[in-house]
Amino acid sequence: MDRRASKTDPEKGSRRRQPKGDKRERTRTALLDAALALTREKGFEETTLQDVAERAGMTTGAIYGNFRNRDELFMALAVRQWSAIKPNVAKGASLAELMRAMAEATLAVVPEREPTAVGALTFRAYALRHESVRKAFRLEMEKGLAAGAAWMESVFAADELPMPAEIMVRVINVVIEGLLFQRFLMPELMPDEVFYAAFGALANTSSPTKSAKTRKTTARRARATRAGPR
């Protein structure tokens, strides 16, 4: 075969044409994977950037090309490992249906999050000891809560919610975190029924007046959804 033909090998060509963004993402992933392994072995306080670079087979320059410092690397790791839980809920669903979907979604992540629970807790302890990390953690949480509240306000009228949307999303976050860590620690005391009961309570179904109003609003929304735009 003509050696020049190898220059047009489609696989080699595709590797050469991989966008820089793809390479950057692979580098970030490798660094985060290395940081994850090291913080599990040594903890956040004892893990250095040099450790991470060596474990990833890179230089510290690769780290600084993606993260400003060690704390930003750790923050990115925390966001990746403990991302927001998103329920699978149909358009036009009632608050009770949304809360049930939240319970199902929270239970669904138990197997994948249990191995990361110790890391999540130790990162929170690390943030408590480092004000800059605590502030970054708070800002990241604020963004997620604001997005959740905006979504909830776009779906439900104020009188359909048992509390303001910005408070509701904070309560939901506390319920999720509490249920998950209690499940990991004492699964015998936290069966699935507790998850459904906790989220069901947030739907405020115990109020007959609120429930009747919610059912009427849900039926009206469902009719509007079926009718579509005019």
N, C-alpha and C positions, 0 to 999 in steps of 0.2 A: 504494500500500500504506500502511496505517496506520503512522505512525512508531512507535507504541507497540509494534507487533509486533516491532520490532527488539530490544526488551528481552528477548524470549523466544527470541532466536536461540540454537539449541542449542550452536553452536560458541563464541559469546561467553560463554554461560553456563558451559560446561565450563571455559573459561579462568579465569573468575572463581572457580570452585569448586575449582581445583587446590589440593591440600593444601600447607600451609607446608613440610612435609618435602620435597616434590617440588621446591619452589623452592630450598630450602637445598641439595639434592643437585645441582641444576643450577649453583648458584653455586660449590660446591666443585669440580665438574668443570671449570668455566670457569677457576677459579684454578689448578687443577692443570695444565690444558692450557697456560696461560700460563707457569707456572713451568717446565714441560717444555721449551717452545720457548726460553725465555730461558737456562736452564742449558745447553742444547745450544749456544747462541750464545756465551754469556759465561762459562760455568762456574758452579759453586755459590758460590764466594767472591765473585764480582763481581755476582751477582744480588741485588737489594734488593727489599724488599716494595713499595716505591714503583714499581719497574719492573714487578713482577707485576701490581699494581693497574692501572697504566696500560695494560699489554698486554691485560688482561681487560676494560678499559673500566669499571672500578669504582674505588671509593675504598679506602684502606687499612683503613677501618672494616669493609668487607666481609671483608677477610682476617682481622681480629681477631675477627670474629663466627664464624669457622670454625676458626681456628688460633691458638694462644696466641702463637706467634712464628715467625720464619723457619725455625728448625730443625724445628719440628713440621710445617710445610708441606712441607719437603724430605723428612721422614720419611714422610709420607703419600704423597708422589710415589713414593718408592722402593718402598713396599709395593704401590702400584698397578701400577707398571711391572714388577715382578719378583715376581709372586705365586707361591704354591706350585704345583708340578706334581702333578696328580692322575691316577694311572693308571686306565684302564678295565679292571677285573678282575672276573671272575665270582665269586660267592659260593662259598666252598669251594675256591678255587684254592690250589695249592701255593705254597711260597715261590719255587720256580723260575719258576712262571707269573707270580707277582707281579713278580719281578725283570725278566722279559721285558717285561711290561706297562710297567714303569718305563722301560726302554730305549726302547720305542715312544713313550711319552708325552714323554720328553725330546727325542727326535728330532723329534717333531711340533711342538714350540715353537721349533725353530731358526729358521725363517723370520721369525717375529714378534719374537723376542728379539734377533736379530742387530743390527737398527738401534738397539736400546737398550743394547747392550753397553758402548759408551764411556761413556754416562751412568751405567750401573751401576758401572763401575770408578771413575769420577771421584767418585761419591757415596761409595764406600768410602774413597777417599783423603781426602775431606772429613771423614768420620767419624773417621778416624785422627787428624786434626788438631784435632778438637773433641770433648772428652770427653763432653759432654752428649749429643751425637748418637751417639757410639759406644755409650753406655749405653742409649739408646733403641733403637738397632739391635739390641743384645744382648738386651734384654727382648722385643722383637718376635720375634726368632729363638727365644728360649726358649719362648715361647708355642706357636709352630708345631711345634717339636721335641717338646714335651710332648704335644701333641695327636696327633702322628704316633706316638709311642711308645705312648700309651694305645690307639690304634687297633690297632697291631701286636700288643700284648699281648692284645687282645680277640679276635684272629683266630688267632694262633698260640700253641701251647704253648711254654714256655721251651726245651724240648729240641728243638724244630723250628728254632730260630734258631741261627745260628753264633756269636752273641754276644748280650748283653743288649739288649733292645729300645731302651733309652735310648741305647746306644752305636750300635746299628744305624742308627737314624734320622740320627745325626750323620754316620756314614760315608756314608750314601746322599746326604746334602746335599753333602758334600765331593765325592763322585763326580760329581753333577749339575753343580755349579758348575765343577769342573775340566774336565769333558768339554765343556761348552758354550763356555767361554772358549777352550779349545784348538781347538775346531772353528772358532770365528770367526776365530782368528788363523792357524791352519794347517790348513785343511780338507783339504788333500792328504794330511796325515798322520793325520787323524782320520775315517776313513770310518765308515759305519754299523756295520760289524763290530766296531769298537773299543767302541762303546756297548754292544752286546749282550754282548761278552766281559766287559766291566767289571762289568755288573750280574749276569751269569751267575756270575762268581766270587763275588759276595756270597751267592749261594744255596748255596755250599759243596758243590756237586755232586761235587767231587773226592773227598769222603769216602764210601767205600762203605757204612760202617756208618750214617752219618748219612743218606745217601740212602735206604737201605732203610727206616730208621725213618720218614723223612719220607713215603715212598710209602705205607707202611701207615697212617700218621696221616691222610694225604690221602684215601685210600680210605675210611677210617672216617668222616671228615667228610662226604665225598660221599654215603655211604649214609645218614647222619643227615639231610643236607639233603633227599635225595629222600623220606625217610620222613616228614619234617615233625614238628611237635610232637604229642605224644600226650596 
